[in-house]
Amino acid sequence: MTRRHEQIAEALREAIADGRHPVGGALPSEAELAERHGVSRGTVRQAVSALQAEGMIGSRQGARRVVLSTAPSQSFAELRSFAQWARAGGHAPGGRVLESVRCPARGEEAALLQLAPQAQVLRVLRVRTLDGEPVLLERTVYAGWIADAVQRLPGDCESVTQALYDDTGLVFAHGEHHIDAVAAGTVDSQRLGVRRGSPLLRVRRTTTTPEGRPVESSDDRYRPGSVVFTVRNSTRANPLARLGRD
């Protein structure tokens, strides 16, 4: 059963999406929202916290929360799986394996995963959903040493990260991300429900264990409007590196 704060969070998302709370505008106060929905301020606080975790709203000490975006965001300040991020924002994550095959690593894959040339890897094509809607197509290459554990997982596994931790104790500790835009190819357009050639947000990532051993390399392509990535930096610490073309 959906809990009350989740219902309120979803109502706020809808109000932001349809412009009742426009980007740059302030949300009603906690007291106003509590009265409107007939709940305690603590319940409202849980609801708005979910939207803050998604990057849709921001807050300042002593000021009302301000709408930042109409789409959920994912921060690079911490390493989270897709399912962890989705649940933190009050969404229902899902997924389905479309293709899974063992084959020799290509040159770049072997280099990223620190494998010998032509070493065996597991290549997986997986579609990810938010609340039943396809939003992400993952092309993931797993190092051979973890391939058996990945293949034992059900095709509709909600969180590969959590399942591998539960089954093997594997911890995904570090990630390197490269972000750009690409045009949707035939497979992308079919699986994400967009026109061929539509712009997709692409995140290429390599994830390692706490000891620095590469686990996977992935090419993740997001449907337009499905997610916003948020990077917060300062003059003291800047997690971003601006690179030229590959």
Residue pairs with C-beta under 8 A, 6 or more apart in sequence:
4 37
4 39
4 43
5 39
5 43
5 44
5 46
5 47
5 50
6 47
6 50
6 90
8 33
8 37
8 39
8 43
8 44
8 47
9 46
9 47
9 48
9 50
9 51
9 90
10 90
11 37
12 21
12 27
12 47
12 48
12 51
13 51
13 56
13 90
15 21
16 23
16 51
16 56
16 57
16 67
16 70
17 70
21 27
21 67
22 67
23 67
23 68
23 69
23 70
24 66
24 67
25 66
25 67
26 63
26 64
26 65
26 66
26 67
27 33
27 48
27 57
27 64
27 65
27 66
27 67
28 36
28 64
29 64
30 41
30 44
30 45
30 48
31 41
33 44
33 47
33 48
34 40
34 41
34 43
34 44
37 43
37 44
48 57
48 65
50 88
50 89
50 90
51 57
51 89
52 58
52 59
52 65
53 88
53 89
54 72
54 73
54 88
54 89
54 90
55 68
55 69
55 72
55 73
55 74
55 75
55 228
55 230
56 67
56 68
56 69
56 70
56 71
56 72
56 73
57 65
57 66
57 67
57 68
58 65
58 66
58 68
59 65
59 66
60 66
69 228
71 225
71 226
71 227
71 228
72 89
72 91
72 227
72 228
73 227
73 228
73 229
73 230
74 80
74 85
74 227
74 228
74 229
74 230
75 229
75 230
75 231
75 232
76 177
76 229
76 230
76 231
76 239
76 240
77 231
77 232
77 239
79 172
79 173
79 174
79 175
79 207
80 88
81 159
81 160
81 161
81 162
81 172
82 93
82 95
82 128
82 136
82 159
83 93
83 95
83 158
83 159
83 161
83 162
84 159
84 161
84 162
86 92
86 93
86 130
87 93
91 130
91 131
92 130
92 131
92 132
93 128
93 129
93 130
93 158
93 159
94 128
94 129
94 130
94 132
94 156
94 158
95 126
95 127
95 128
95 129
95 156
95 157
95 158
96 126
96 127
96 129
96 155
96 156
97 124
97 125
97 126
97 155
97 156
98 125
98 126
98 127
98 191
99 123
99 124
99 125
100 122
100 123
100 124
100 125
100 151
101 122
101 123
102 120
102 121
102 122
102 123
102 147
103 120
103 121
103 123
104 118
104 119
104 120
104 121
105 113
105 115
105 117
105 118
105 119
105 120
105 121
105 141
107 117
109 115
109 121
109 141
109 217
110 116
110 117
110 118
110 119
112 206
112 214
112 217
113 119
113 121
113 141
113 143
113 206
113 214
113 216
113 217
114 213
114 214
115 121
115 143
115 144
119 144
120 144
120 147
121 141
121 142
121 143
121 144
121 147
122 141
122 142
122 144
122 146
122 147
122 150
122 151
123 139
123 140
123 141
123 142
124 138
124 139
124 140
124 141
124 142
124 150
125 137
125 138
125 139
125 187
126 137
126 138
126 140
127 134
127 136
127 137
127 138
127 191
127 192
128 134
128 135
128 136
128 137
128 138
129 135
130 226
133 226
134 191
134 192
134 193
134 223
135 192
135 222
135 223
135 226
135 227
136 192
136 220
136 221
136 222
136 223
136 226
136 227
137 187
137 188
137 191
137 192
137 220
137 221
138 218
138 219
138 220
138 221
139 218
139 219
139 220
139 221
140 216
140 217
140 218
140 219
141 216
141 217
141 218
142 150
142 215
142 216
143 214
143 215
143 216
146 164
146 168
146 170
146 215
146 216
149 164
149 167
149 168
149 170
150 160
150 164
152 167
153 160
153 163
153 164
153 167
157 163
161 172
164 170
164 172
165 171
170 209
170 215
171 209
171 210
172 207
172 208
172 209
172 215
173 208
173 209
173 210
174 207
174 208
174 209
174 210
174 212
175 205
175 206
175 207
175 208
176 205
176 206
177 203
177 204
177 205
178 203
178 204
178 205
178 243
179 201
179 202
179 203
179 204
179 229
180 202
180 204
181 199
181 200
181 201
181 202
182 199
182 200
182 202
182 221
183 196
183 197
183 198
183 199
183 200
184 192
184 194
184 195
184 196
184 197
184 198
184 199
184 200
184 221
185 196
186 196
188 194
188 196
188 200
188 221
189 195
189 196
189 197
189 198
192 200
192 221
192 223
193 223
194 200
194 223
194 224
198 224
199 224
200 221
200 222
200 223
200 224
201 221
201 222
201 224
201 227
201 229
202 219
202 220
202 221
202 222
203 220
203 222
203 229
204 217
204 218
204 219
204 220
205 217
205 218
205 220
206 214
206 216
206 217
206 218
207 214
207 215
207 216
207 217
207 218
208 214
208 215
209 215
231 239
231 240
233 239
233 240
